[in-house]
């Protein structure tokens, strides 16, 4: 091993140990003082102003919102389309823009998370489909009054940043504690295999997997081919080897999808990619999103604390990509 590479490995090991110690202390304090806090999300039984509207009325209000330019600028997607429009002061409609799945995975994921955790997520009030857009879903949801973390982060003090990171770590731990029979199938919620998407699959032929073994075999085959083309010997390392169970992951946890609410809570939105995978998928996805969006150094340093440091799988995936 070259001296430079040896130094890099030693630095990674030292940082990993430091993160592990910090994580141990943070988790210990949370379990002692803050664990199992009661849920404070809006109860499903509470009424909404749109509960008595039919789908046609909602569609008309949605069209009026588009004409009145009541779209949320922060919801602009990569194609320049505004995805979310306010139809009342407290309700928004999100258009899927061709990302429709059967069943609507994002709505199912948010309901699943609301049921099993105390993570603040928007409440889906209804899913609307019309004859004018049969191939798309429209999510009618509660409006979350807040700012994207990317706008708030530079203004936060060190302690403010630590509070956000610690809160997000608590959310990740809650997701990983969920026990569900659905966790045996990789990918979106469901008892049948569905197409898997996310940064980690970017540029690859998307497919579905019946179980963890199939997912592992698919990734390992790609890595073997990549190393062979590069003239590198096969690697013995397999990040799937020690994976005993898959956990609920968000898979797109970036600063655009984290809202700092005016109510003081940290909200998580855009659960379209949330799926069951090994724990290290969340780490890889967060780093990929941060790199793609030019994340700040302070944010990048928080990711290993939020998700647990997974340096070896990240390096292994360099061959995959």
C-alpha positions in Angstrom: 0.0 0.0 0.0 1.4 3.4 -1.0 2.2 5.8 1.9 -0.5 8.3 0.7 -3.1 5.6 0.6 -2.0 4.2 4.0 -2.3 7.7 5.5 -5.8 8.1 4.1 -6.9 4.8 5.5 -5.4 5.7 8.9 -7.2 9.0 8.9 -10.5 7.3 8.0 -10.1 4.8 10.8 -9.4 7.6 13.3 -12.4 9.6 12.2 -14.7 6.5 12.3 -13.6 5.8 15.9 -14.3 9.4 16.8 -17.7 9.3 15.2 -18.6 6.0 16.9 -17.7 7.4 20.3 -19.8 10.6 19.7 -22.7 8.4 18.4 -22.5 6.2 21.4 -22.8 9.2 23.8 -25.6 10.8 21.8 -27.7 7.6 21.6 -27.1 6.9 25.3 -28.4 10.4 26.2 -31.3 10.1 23.9 -32.3 6.7 25.3 -32.1 8.0 28.9 -33.8 11.4 28.6 -35.7 11.6 25.4 -36.6 8.2 24.1 -40.2 7.2 23.3 -41.5 10.7 23.4 -45.2 10.9 22.7 -46.3 11.7 19.2 -47.3 15.3 18.6 -48.4 15.0 15.0 -51.9 16.0 14.0 -54.4 13.3 14.7 -56.0 11.6 11.7 -59.4 12.2 13.3 -59.0 16.0 13.0 -60.9 17.5 10.2 -59.6 19.5 7.2 -61.3 22.2 5.3 -61.2 20.1 2.1 -62.7 16.9 3.7 -66.1 17.7 2.2 -64.9 18.7 -1.2 -65.2 16.2 -4.1 -62.3 15.4 -6.4 -63.6 17.8 -9.1 -63.7 20.7 -6.7 -60.1 20.0 -5.6 -59.1 19.8 -9.3 -60.8 23.1 -10.0 -59.0 24.8 -7.0 -55.7 23.3 -8.2 -56.2 24.7 -11.7 -57.1 28.1 -10.1 -53.9 27.9 -8.0 -51.8 27.3 -11.1 -53.4 30.3 -12.9 -52.9 32.5 -9.8 -49.2 31.3 -9.5 -49.6 30.0 -6.0 -46.9 27.4 -6.5 -44.2 26.8 -4.0 -40.9 27.9 -5.6 -38.9 25.4 -3.6 -40.8 22.6 -5.2 -39.3 23.1 -8.7 -38.0 19.9 -10.0 -35.0 19.2 -12.3 -37.1 20.0 -15.4 -38.2 23.4 -14.1 -41.8 22.4 -13.2 -43.4 23.5 -9.9 -44.7 20.4 -8.3 -46.7 21.8 -5.4 -49.4 24.5 -5.3 -51.4 25.9 -2.4 -55.2 25.5 -2.8 -55.9 27.0 0.6 -53.9 28.5 3.4 -53.4 25.1 5.0 -53.6 22.6 2.1 -51.4 22.0 -0.9 -51.6 19.7 -4.0 -48.5 17.9 -5.2 -48.4 16.7 -8.8 -46.3 13.5 -9.4 -45.2 14.6 -12.9 -44.7 11.2 -14.4 -43.4 9.6 -11.2 -46.6 7.8 -10.6 -46.4 4.2 -9.3 -49.0 1.7 -8.6 -49.7 1.8 -5.7 -48.7 5.5 -5.0 -45.6 4.7 -3.0 -45.0 8.1 -1.5 -48.4 8.3 0.1 -48.1 4.8 1.5 -44.6 5.6 2.8 -45.7 8.8 4.6 -48.7 7.0 6.2 -46.4 4.1 7.3 -43.9 6.5 8.9 -46.7 8.5 10.7 -48.0 5.2 12.1 -44.7 3.8 13.3 -42.7 6.9 14.3 -42.9 10.4 15.7 -41.2 11.9 12.7 -43.1 15.0 11.5 -44.3 14.3 8.0 -47.1 16.0 6.0 -50.5 14.3 6.3 -51.9 13.0 3.0 -55.6 14.0 3.0 -56.5 12.4 -0.3 -55.1 11.1 -3.6 -56.8 12.5 -6.7 -56.9 11.3 -10.2 -58.9 12.9 -13.0 -59.8 12.0 -16.6 -57.6 14.8 -17.7 -54.5 13.2 -16.1 -55.2 9.5 -15.7 -51.5 8.6 -15.7 -50.7 10.9 -12.7 -51.5 11.1 -9.0 -52.2 14.3 -7.2 -51.5 14.3 -3.4 -53.7 16.6 -1.3 -51.6 17.3 1.8 -51.3 19.5 4.8 -49.1 22.6 4.2 -46.0 22.7 6.3 -45.0 26.3 7.1 -41.3 26.4 7.2 -38.0 26.8 5.3 -35.8 24.3 3.6 -32.7 23.4 5.6 -30.4 24.6 2.8 -31.6 28.2 3.5 -31.5 27.9 7.3 -28.2 26.0 7.7 -25.8 28.8 7.0 -27.5 31.0 9.6 -27.4 28.4 12.4 -24.8 28.4 15.2 -22.7 25.4 15.9 -25.2 24.3 18.5 -28.1 24.9 16.1 -26.4 22.6 13.6 -25.8 20.0 16.2 -29.4 20.1 17.3 -30.5 19.5 13.7 -28.0 16.7 13.2 -29.0 15.0 16.5 -32.7 15.3 15.6 -32.1 13.7 12.2 -30.1 10.9 13.8 -33.1 10.3 16.1 -35.3 10.1 13.1 -33.0 7.6 11.4 -32.9 5.4 14.5 -36.7 5.4 14.6 -36.9 4.3 11.0 -34.4 1.5 11.7 -36.4 0.3 14.7 -39.5 -0.4 12.7 -40.4 -4.1 12.5 -42.4 -5.0 9.5 -43.0 -8.1 7.4 -42.5 -5.9 4.4 -38.8 -5.4 5.2 -38.0 -8.8 3.7 -38.5 -7.5 0.2 -36.0 -4.8 -1.0 -37.4 -1.6 -2.4 -40.7 0.2 -1.9 -43.4 -0.8 0.6 -45.2 -3.9 -0.5 -45.2 -7.7 -0.3 -44.2 -8.0 -4.0 -41.0 -6.8 -5.6 -41.2 -3.3 -7.2 -38.8 -1.2 -9.2 -36.0 0.2 -7.1 -34.9 3.8 -7.6 -32.5 6.3 -5.9 -29.0 7.8 -6.2 -27.4 4.5 -5.5 -29.0 3.0 -8.7 -28.4 6.1 -10.9 -27.2 5.3 -14.3 -28.0 1.6 -13.9 -30.8 -0.5 -15.4 -33.5 -0.3 -12.7 -34.9 -3.6 -11.6 -36.8 -5.3 -8.8 -35.5 -7.9 -6.3 -37.3 -10.7 -4.5 -35.0 -10.7 -1.5 -31.8 -9.4 0.0 -29.7 -12.2 -1.6 -30.8 -11.1 -5.1 -30.0 -7.4 -4.3 -26.6 -8.4 -3.1 -25.9 -10.6 -6.1 -26.9 -7.8 -8.5 -24.6 -5.2 -6.9 -21.7 -7.7 -6.6 -22.0 -8.6 -10.3 -21.7 -4.9 -11.2 -18.6 -4.5 -9.0 -16.9 -7.5 -10.5 -17.5 -6.3 -14.0 -16.3 -2.8 -13.2 -13.1 -4.1 -11.5 -12.5 -6.5 -14.4 -12.8 -3.7 -17.0 -10.3 -1.6 -14.9 -7.8 -4.5 -14.7 -8.3 -4.8 -10.9 -8.4 -8.1 -9.1 -11.7 -9.3 -7.5 -12.4 -7.9 -4.0 -13.3 -10.1 -1.1 -15.2 -7.3 0.6 -19.0 -7.6 0.6 -21.0 -4.9 2.4 -24.0 -7.2 2.3 -22.3 -10.0 4.2 -23.1 -8.7 7.7 -26.6 -7.4 6.9 -29.1 -9.3 9.0 -32.2 -7.3 8.1 -33.3 -4.4 5.9 -34.5 -1.2 7.4 -36.7 1.7 6.3 -34.7 4.3 4.5 -35.6 7.7 3.1 -33.0 7.5 0.2 -33.2 11.2 -0.6 -32.5 12.9 2.7 -30.9 16.2 1.4 -31.3 19.8 2.6 -34.2 20.4 0.2 -36.3 17.6 1.8 -35.7 18.7 5.4 -37.9 21.6 6.5 -37.3 23.8 9.6 -40.9 24.5 10.6 -42.1 27.7 12.2 -43.4 25.4 14.9 -39.7 24.6 15.8 -39.9 21.0 14.5 -37.7 19.4 11.9 -40.0 18.0 9.1 -39.1 15.4 6.5 -40.7 15.6 3.1 -40.6 13.9 -0.3 -40.7 10.2 0.6 -41.0 9.1 -3.0 -37.8 7.1 -2.9 -38.3 5.6 0.6 -37.7 1.9 0.6 -36.3 -1.1 2.6 -32.6 -1.6 2.2 -29.4 -2.3 4.3 -28.6 0.5 6.8 -25.6 1.8 4.8 -27.8 2.7 1.8 -28.9 5.8 3.7 -25.3 7.0 4.3 -24.4 6.5 0.6 -27.5 8.2 -0.6 -27.0 11.2 1.7 -23.4 11.7 0.6 -24.4 11.3 -3.1 -27.2 13.9 -2.7 -24.8 16.3 -0.9 -22.2 15.9 -3.6 -24.7 16.5 -6.3 -26.0 19.6 -4.6 -22.7 21.0 -3.5 -23.4 20.5 0.2 -21.4 22.6 2.7 -18.5 21.0 4.5 -20.2 21.3 7.8 -23.2 19.4 6.5 -21.0 16.7 5.0 -19.3 16.3 8.4 -22.7 15.7 10.0 -23.7 12.9 7.7 -21.6 10.1 9.4 -23.1 11.1 12.7 -26.7 11.2 11.4 -26.5 7.8 9.6 -23.5 6.0 11.1 -20.1 6.1 9.3 -20.1 3.6 6.4 -16.7 4.3 4.7 -16.0 0.8 3.4 -19.3 0.4 1.6 -18.8 3.9 0.1 -15.4 2.9 -1.2 -16.7 -0.4 -2.5 -19.4 1.4 -4.4 -16.8 3.5 -6.2 -16.2 0.4 -8.3 -19.9 0.0 -8.8 -20.3 3.6 -10.1 
